[in-house]
């Protein structure tokens, strides 16, 4: 298989996109599709999943026709920091609230970078948190608490 693949990065990125897209389509298949005028809960995930499969397929095909560099190493620490921060956000958002959970998410994700600077990450985290609270909670009325019950506020 390795001799046919000229661009391993495109191949594995495309494979990841396609698998995530297929997963979204399979999960959404249990929901009502509706129509383009009156979308059901399965419509958007199915369309998005289809687009991911399309992009993934193009990337996979491209990996056989265009040359590219090999994958040097797998960045396990960075993967765990980014994915772990998303999981941490999901676990903490109800109890800690949107504001502080987002700050932890942004700082933990930024830590994965070799250019990580705590001060810069904190500034970005606070701005992102404030923006998200204003747009999603205040503006759109989504049912998130800004500061959760664990804080006693």
JOSUL-V327073 format. One record per residue. N is the residue number from 1. RES is the residue in three letters. PSI is psi in whole degrees, 0 to 359 (* if undefined). OMEGA is omega in whole degrees, 0 to 359 (NA if undefined). D_FIRST is the distance of its C-alpha to the first C-alpha in whole Angstrom. Layout:
BEGIN
<<N | RES | PSI | OMEGA | D_FIRST> <N | RES | PSI | OMEGA | D_FIRST>>
END
This chain:
BEGIN
<<1 | UNK | 323 | 183 | 0> <2 | UNK | 329 | 183 | 4> <3 | UNK | 334 | 180 | 6> <4 | UNK | 333 | 183 | 6> <5 | UNK | 116 | 180 | 7> <6 | UNK | 338 | 183 | 10> <7 | UNK | 86 | 185 | 12> <8 | UNK | 325 | 180 | 11> <9 | UNK | 315 | 177 | 14> <10 | UNK | 320 | 182 | 14> <11 | UNK | 309 | 184 | 11> <12 | UNK | 327 | 175 | 12> <13 | UNK | 315 | 178 | 16> <14 | UNK | 319 | 178 | 15> <15 | UNK | 317 | 179 | 14> <16 | UNK | 313 | 179 | 17> <17 | UNK | 314 | 182 | 19> <18 | UNK | 318 | 180 | 18> <19 | UNK | 320 | 177 | 19> <20 | UNK | 318 | 178 | 22> <21 | UNK | 317 | 177 | 23> <22 | UNK | 319 | 177 | 22> <23 | UNK | 317 | 179 | 24> <24 | UNK | 318 | 180 | 27> <25 | UNK | 317 | 180 | 27> <26 | UNK | 315 | 180 | 28> <27 | UNK | 318 | 182 | 30> <28 | UNK | 345 | 182 | 32> <29 | UNK | 340 | 178 | 32> <30 | UNK | 356 | 181 | 35> <31 | UNK | 159 | 177 | 37> <32 | UNK | 130 | 181 | 39> <33 | UNK | 319 | 186 | 38> <34 | UNK | 208 | 179 | 41> <35 | UNK | 176 | 181 | 41> <36 | UNK | 336 | 178 | 41> <37 | UNK | 321 | 180 | 44> <38 | UNK | 85 | 186 | 45> <39 | UNK | 136 | 173 | 41> <40 | UNK | 178 | 182 | 41> <41 | UNK | 342 | 180 | 39> <42 | UNK | 350 | 186 | 36> <43 | UNK | 303 | 184 | 36> <44 | UNK | 312 | 179 | 35> <45 | UNK | 327 | 179 | 32> <46 | UNK | 315 | 179 | 31> <47 | UNK | 313 | 179 | 31> <48 | UNK | 317 | 177 | 29> <49 | UNK | 319 | 177 | 26> <50 | UNK | 319 | 177 | 26> <51 | UNK | 321 | 177 | 26> <52 | UNK | 320 | 177 | 23> <53 | UNK | 319 | 179 | 21> <54 | UNK | 311 | 179 | 22> <55 | UNK | 317 | 178 | 21> <56 | UNK | 318 | 179 | 18> <57 | UNK | 318 | 178 | 17> <58 | UNK | 317 | 180 | 18> <59 | UNK | 319 | 178 | 16> <60 | UNK | 314 | 179 | 13> <61 | UNK | 318 | 179 | 14> <62 | UNK | 327 | 182 | 15> <63 | UNK | 341 | 179 | 12> <64 | UNK | 344 | 185 | 11> <65 | UNK | 338 | 181 | 14> <66 | UNK | 139 | 179 | 15> <67 | UNK | 149 | 178 | 15> <68 | UNK | 171 | 183 | 16> <69 | UNK | 156 | 179 | 16> <70 | UNK | 162 | 176 | 14> <71 | UNK | 121 | 185 | 15> <72 | UNK | 308 | 179 | 18> <73 | UNK | 164 | 179 | 19> <74 | UNK | 129 | 185 | 19> <75 | UNK | 76 | 184 | 23> <76 | UNK | 314 | 181 | 24> <77 | UNK | 313 | 182 | 28> <78 | UNK | 320 | 179 | 27> <79 | UNK | 313 | 181 | 25> <80 | UNK | 324 | 178 | 28> <81 | UNK | 314 | 182 | 31> <82 | UNK | 309 | 180 | 30> <83 | UNK | 321 | 179 | 29> <84 | UNK | 323 | 179 | 32> <85 | UNK | 326 | 177 | 34> <86 | UNK | 317 | 177 | 33> <87 | UNK | 317 | 178 | 34> <88 | UNK | 317 | 177 | 37> <89 | UNK | 312 | 180 | 38> <90 | UNK | 323 | 180 | 38> <91 | UNK | 330 | 187 | 40> <92 | UNK | 341 | 191 | 43> <93 | UNK | 324 | 180 | 43> <94 | UNK | 319 | 183 | 46> <95 | UNK | 322 | 183 | 48> <96 | UNK | 335 | 181 | 48> <97 | UNK | 165 | 183 | 48> <98 | UNK | 316 | 187 | 45> <99 | UNK | 304 | 183 | 47> <100 | UNK | 326 | 177 | 46> <101 | UNK | 320 | 178 | 43> <102 | UNK | 322 | 178 | 42> <103 | UNK | 315 | 178 | 43> <104 | UNK | 319 | 179 | 41> <105 | UNK | 311 | 183 | 38> <106 | UNK | 315 | 181 | 38> <107 | UNK | 315 | 180 | 39> <108 | UNK | 321 | 178 | 36> <109 | UNK | 319 | 180 | 34> <110 | UNK | 330 | 179 | 35> <111 | UNK | 338 | 180 | 35> <112 | UNK | 341 | 182 | 31> <113 | UNK | 146 | 175 | 32> <114 | UNK | 352 | 177 | 33> <115 | UNK | 19 | 184 | 35> <116 | UNK | 130 | 172 | 37> <117 | UNK | 123 | 185 | 41> <118 | UNK | 315 | 182 | 43> <119 | UNK | 313 | 179 | 46> <120 | UNK | 317 | 180 | 43> <121 | UNK | 319 | 179 | 41> <122 | UNK | 319 | 177 | 44> <123 | UNK | 312 | 178 | 46> <124 | UNK | 319 | 181 | 43> <125 | UNK | 316 | 181 | 43> <126 | UNK | 317 | 179 | 46> <127 | UNK | 315 | 178 | 46> <128 | UNK | 317 | 180 | 43> <129 | UNK | 314 | 179 | 45> <130 | UNK | 315 | 179 | 48> <131 | UNK | 314 | 181 | 47> <132 | UNK | 319 | 178 | 45> <133 | UNK | 317 | 180 | 48> <134 | UNK | 313 | 184 | 50> <135 | UNK | 307 | 189 | 48> <136 | UNK | 320 | 183 | 46> <137 | UNK | 305 | 183 | 49> <138 | UNK | 312 | 184 | 52> <139 | UNK | 308 | 183 | 51> <140 | UNK | 348 | 178 | 49> <141 | UNK | 27 | 178 | 51> <142 | UNK | 147 | 187 | 48> <143 | UNK | 60 | 174 | 49> <144 | UNK | 142 | 171 | 48> <145 | UNK | 138 | 182 | 50> <146 | UNK | 315 | 174 | 50> <147 | UNK | 121 | 189 | 51> <148 | UNK | 174 | 183 | 51> <149 | UNK | 338 | 179 | 53> <150 | UNK | 338 | 182 | 52> <151 | UNK | 349 | 178 | 54> <152 | UNK | 23 | 181 | 57> <153 | UNK | * | NA | 58>>
END
